[in-house]
Amino acid sequence: MVDISPINVGALPNDGLGDRNRTAWIKAVANFAALQGAIEDVATAVDAVAATAPAAATTLRLTALGPLPGGRFVAAVGNRQAVTVTPADLASPTGRALGYLATGAYDGAPIDVRVAGAIEVPGATWPGGLPVYLADDGSPTVVPRTSGWSQIVGTTTGAGGIALAIGPAAPAQARIATVAIPDLAAILVPALTDVVRALSLVPPSTPGVLWRSQTVLALSPHADGTPYIAPYGTGWAGLTAIDPITALLPLLVPRALRSLPTTPPDAAGVLWRNGVRIALTAQGDGTAYPTTPLPGGGGPLLAAVRPLLTAWLAEALPAMPLLPPISSGTPWRTADHALALSL
């Protein structure tokens, strides 16, 4: 509260009961000084709030899932947990950045992830006005990606400065302007076979990642074994445009799955339907078909479809029903997290 000294003006004009001129002016000067001090105090408090409000409004409190290095972008997983983003892996939901972690953190530590505003990257010397992308290790770079997830996370402001503006992620592949549906349908089973062959046979430590459980295409569950379900609002919802191949996959993939043989082919590494599950035939000795790199050849359409199909499966599988649909020929996820087709 401001300490104001009241000036006595008497009861009537010139009644001699009020403060004399000098006394009144001394009080007036003191009152003005008190008011000036109060105004300066308010200004200081406002500046203090302004200095802290942007940080609170542009950061998100998460928990580190494993040790996290600083100077990297992170992705959200599980229950408000964070891992370093993996933009090179189209099969993983951790390929899309949520925000920037400036300093490293130990496993289980609370972290403040910057999702908007300005950041400084030590040692960077890029000019201003360039779009910022993600390097394989999750660090910022001005070099556009040619594989994996492509995501612009901000704009350089000179030296090591970045104005964060985290956009949606999309597969970093050249898009085909138009595509004939029969042509796409004809190469979908070979593309799907290549994608399943390329999946890792090692169970992922992160939930919601495509992998191959011996012979079947599966989605890694949570640590307690419960099925992974994508958080509401994730996936393709943030995109303002979509390529024609990805737009057709929800229609054509079920048709391709329905066309698979229902008896195991003699050759190894061939897709078929083992009951309701989509499976890859094992080798002659019964062991799983080995993981093979995703090919890049086979023609422009097949080369374009493989990474887009991988990304679409990573987005679509977490949203598939966990119970057999009533209608036949509809994809769903079994209790052991495998991709299946209703009978």
C-alpha positions in Angstrom: 0.0 0.0 0.0 1.2 3.5 -0.8 1.8 5.7 2.3 -0.1 9.0 1.4 -0.1 12.0 3.8 -3.5 13.8 3.6 -3.4 17.6 3.2 -5.6 19.4 5.7 -7.6 22.0 3.8 -9.7 23.2 6.8 -13.5 23.3 7.0 -14.1 26.6 5.2 -12.0 28.9 3.0 -9.5 31.0 5.0 -10.7 29.6 8.3 -7.1 29.1 9.4 -7.6 25.5 10.3 -5.8 23.9 7.3 -2.1 23.3 6.6 0.0 26.3 5.8 1.3 26.6 2.2 4.8 25.1 2.9 3.4 22.2 5.0 0.8 21.4 2.3 3.5 21.4 -0.5 5.9 19.3 1.5 3.1 16.7 1.9 2.3 17.0 -1.9 5.9 16.4 -2.9 6.1 13.4 -0.6 2.9 12.0 -1.9 4.1 12.3 -5.5 7.3 10.6 -4.6 5.4 7.8 -3.0 3.2 7.4 -6.0 6.2 7.4 -8.3 7.8 4.6 -6.3 4.7 2.6 -6.4 4.5 2.9 -10.2 8.1 1.8 -10.5 7.4 -1.2 -8.3 4.4 -2.2 -10.4 6.5 -1.9 -13.6 9.2 -4.1 -12.1 6.6 -6.8 -11.1 5.1 -6.7 -14.6 8.5 -7.1 -16.2 9.2 -10.1 -13.9 6.0 -11.8 -14.9 6.6 -11.1 -18.6 10.0 -12.7 -18.3 8.7 -15.9 -16.8 5.3 -16.2 -18.6 6.7 -17.1 -22.1 8.7 -20.0 -20.6 5.7 -21.4 -18.9 3.5 -20.9 -21.9 6.0 -22.5 -24.4 7.3 -25.5 -22.4 5.8 -28.9 -21.7 6.7 -30.9 -18.6 7.4 -34.6 -19.5 9.4 -37.4 -18.0 12.6 -38.8 -19.6 12.2 -42.4 -20.7 15.9 -43.5 -20.5 18.9 -41.1 -20.4 18.3 -38.2 -22.9 21.1 -36.1 -24.4 20.7 -32.4 -24.6 20.5 -30.4 -27.7 18.0 -32.8 -29.3 14.4 -32.8 -30.3 12.2 -35.3 -28.5 9.1 -37.3 -29.2 6.3 -38.1 -26.7 5.5 -41.7 -25.8 3.4 -43.5 -23.2 2.1 -41.5 -20.3 3.7 -38.1 -20.8 7.1 -39.6 -21.4 9.8 -38.5 -23.9 12.5 -40.1 -25.9 14.9 -38.7 -28.4 13.2 -38.3 -31.8 14.2 -40.9 -34.5 13.3 -39.3 -37.8 15.1 -42.0 -39.9 12.6 -44.6 -38.8 9.4 -44.5 -40.7 8.0 -47.5 -38.7 8.2 -45.7 -35.4 5.9 -43.0 -33.9 9.0 -41.6 -32.3 10.1 -40.2 -35.6 8.1 -37.0 -35.2 9.3 -34.3 -32.9 7.2 -32.7 -30.2 9.8 -30.2 -28.8 13.4 -29.4 -28.0 15.3 -30.5 -25.0 18.2 -28.1 -24.3 20.0 -30.0 -21.5 20.5 -33.8 -20.9 18.4 -35.7 -18.4 18.7 -39.0 -16.6 16.1 -41.8 -16.8 12.9 -40.8 -15.0 13.9 -37.1 -14.6 11.2 -34.4 -15.1 12.1 -32.4 -18.2 10.8 -29.1 -19.6 10.5 -29.5 -23.4 10.4 -26.3 -25.4 7.6 -26.5 -27.9 7.5 -22.9 -29.1 9.5 -19.7 -28.8 13.2 -19.1 -29.4 16.1 -21.5 -28.6 19.9 -21.2 -29.0 22.0 -24.1 -30.4 25.6 -23.8 -29.2 28.2 -23.9 -32.0 25.7 -23.4 -34.9 26.7 -20.8 -37.5 23.9 -20.9 -40.0 22.4 -17.7 -41.5 18.9 -16.5 -40.7 15.7 -17.4 -42.6 16.4 -21.1 -43.3 13.9 -23.9 -42.4 15.2 -26.2 -39.7 14.9 -30.0 -40.1 15.9 -33.0 -37.9 19.2 -34.9 -38.3 19.3 -38.7 -37.7 20.3 -38.1 -34.1 17.4 -35.7 -33.4 19.6 -32.6 -33.5 18.5 -29.5 -35.6 20.0 -29.1 -39.1 19.3 -26.9 -42.1 19.9 -29.9 -44.5 16.5 -31.3 -45.8 16.0 -35.0 -45.2 15.8 -37.4 -48.2 14.6 -40.4 -46.2 12.5 -41.2 -43.1 10.3 -38.5 -41.6 10.6 -34.9 -42.9 9.5 -32.3 -40.5 10.2 -28.6 -40.3 10.7 -27.6 -36.7 11.5 -23.9 -37.0 13.4 -21.2 -38.8 16.9 -20.0 -38.2 17.3 -16.5 -36.8 21.1 -16.2 -37.4 24.1 -17.8 -35.7 22.7 -20.6 -33.5 19.2 -19.1 -33.0 16.0 -20.9 -34.0 12.4 -19.7 -33.8 10.5 -22.9 -33.1 7.5 -23.6 -35.2 7.0 -27.4 -35.1 5.0 -28.6 -38.1 3.6 -31.9 -39.1 5.8 -34.8 -40.3 5.5 -36.6 -43.5 7.6 -39.2 -45.3 10.6 -37.6 -47.0 10.0 -38.9 -50.4 9.4 -37.5 -53.8 5.6 -37.6 -54.4 3.9 -38.8 -57.5 1.3 -36.3 -58.8 -1.1 -38.9 -60.2 -1.3 -42.7 -60.0 -3.6 -45.2 -61.7 -5.5 -47.4 -59.2 -4.9 -50.6 -61.1 -1.1 -49.9 -61.3 -1.0 -49.3 -57.5 -3.1 -52.3 -56.7 -0.8 -54.5 -58.9 2.3 -53.6 -56.9 0.8 -53.4 -53.4 1.4 -57.0 -52.3 5.1 -56.9 -53.4 5.5 -53.6 -51.6 3.9 -54.9 -48.5 6.1 -58.0 -48.7 9.2 -55.8 -48.8 8.0 -53.7 -45.9 7.3 -56.7 -43.7 10.7 -58.3 -44.6 12.4 -55.1 -43.5 10.9 -55.0 -40.0 13.1 -55.8 -37.1 12.8 -59.2 -35.4 13.8 -57.7 -32.1 11.0 -56.6 -29.8 11.1 -52.8 -29.6 11.5 -51.2 -26.2 9.1 -48.4 -27.1 5.4 -49.1 -27.5 3.7 -48.5 -30.8 6.5 -49.6 -33.1 6.1 -51.9 -36.1 8.1 -55.1 -35.8 8.0 -58.8 -36.9 7.1 -61.2 -34.1 8.7 -64.2 -35.8 6.4 -64.6 -38.8 3.6 -62.0 -38.1 3.5 -58.3 -38.5 2.9 -56.8 -35.1 2.8 -53.5 -33.1 4.8 -53.4 -29.9 2.6 -53.2 -26.7 3.2 -51.2 -23.6 5.6 -52.5 -21.0 2.7 -54.2 -19.1 1.6 -56.0 -22.2 -1.5 -53.9 -22.9 -2.1 -52.9 -26.6 -0.6 -49.6 -27.7 -3.3 -47.1 -28.8 -2.3 -43.9 -30.5 -3.1 -40.7 -28.5 -6.0 -38.7 -29.8 -5.0 -36.1 -32.3 -1.8 -37.8 -33.5 -1.2 -39.2 -36.9 -2.1 -37.6 -40.2 -4.5 -35.1 -38.5 -2.1 -32.2 -38.7 -1.5 -32.5 -42.4 -3.1 -30.0 -44.8 -2.3 -32.1 -47.9 -1.7 -35.8 -48.7 -0.2 -37.6 -51.7 -2.5 -39.7 -53.9 -0.7 -43.0 -52.9 -1.3 -42.5 -49.2 -4.9 -41.4 -49.8 -5.6 -44.7 -51.6 -3.9 -47.1 -49.1 -6.9 -47.4 -46.7 -9.0 -48.6 -49.7 -6.4 -50.8 -51.4 -4.5 -52.4 -48.5 -7.5 -54.5 -47.3 -8.0 -55.6 -50.8 -4.4 -56.7 -51.1 -4.6 -58.6 -47.8 -7.8 -60.4 -49.0 -5.9 -61.5 -52.0 -3.1 -63.3 -50.0 -3.0 -67.1 -50.1 -4.5 -69.0 -47.1 -2.1 -71.9 -47.3 1.6 -71.4 -46.6 3.6 -71.0 -49.8 6.6 -73.2 -50.3 9.1 -70.3 -50.7 10.4 -68.4 -47.7 9.6 -64.7 -47.1 6.2 -64.8 -48.8 3.1 -63.1 -47.4 0.1 -65.2 -46.6 -2.9 -65.4 -44.2 -2.3 -67.8 -41.4 -5.8 -68.0 -40.1 -6.7 -64.4 -39.5 -3.1 -63.2 -39.1 -1.0 -61.7 -41.8 2.2 -63.7 -41.8 5.5 -64.2 -43.7 6.6 -67.7 -44.4 9.5 -69.0 -42.4 12.7 -70.5 -43.8 13.1 -74.2 -44.5 14.4 -74.9 -41.0 11.5 -73.1 -39.4 13.4 -70.0 -38.3 12.0 -66.6 -39.1 12.8 -65.0 -42.4 15.7 -62.6 -41.8 15.3 -58.9 -41.7 16.3 -57.4 -45.1 16.8 -53.7 -45.9 13.9 -52.0 -47.7 14.8 -52.1 -51.4 15.0 -49.0 -53.5 14.5 -50.4 -57.0 11.7 -52.1 -58.9 10.4 -49.0 -60.7 9.4 -45.5 -59.7 6.0 -46.4 -58.4 7.2 -49.4 -56.3 10.1 -47.3 -54.9 7.6 -44.5 -53.9 5.1 -46.9 -52.4 7.4 -48.8 -50.0 8.2 -45.9 -47.6 4.7 -44.5 -47.8 3.2 -47.9 -47.0 5.6 -48.2 -44.0 4.5 -44.8 -42.7 0.8 -45.6 -43.3 1.0 -48.9 -41.4 2.7 -47.2 -38.5 -0.1 -44.7 -38.4 -3.0 -47.0 -39.1 -2.2 -50.1 -37.0 -2.5 -48.2 -33.6 -6.0 -47.1 -34.6 -7.3 -50.5 -35.8 -10.0 -52.2 -33.6 -8.8 -54.7 -31.0 -11.8 -57.0 -31.5 -12.8 -58.8 -34.7 -15.0 -56.6 -36.8 -18.4 -57.8 -37.8 -17.8 -57.3 -41.5 -15.4 -59.7 -43.2 -12.2 -58.7 -44.8 -11.5 -55.8 -42.4 -8.1 -55.3 -40.8 -7.8 -55.4 -37.0 -5.3 -56.2 -34.2 -5.4 -59.5 -32.3 -4.7 -60.0 -28.6 -1.1 -60.7 -29.4 -0.8 -57.4 -31.2 -0.7 -58.9 -34.7 -2.2 -57.5 -37.9 -5.2 -59.6 -38.9 -8.0 -59.7 -41.4 -11.5 -60.5 -40.2 -13.1 -63.7 -41.7 
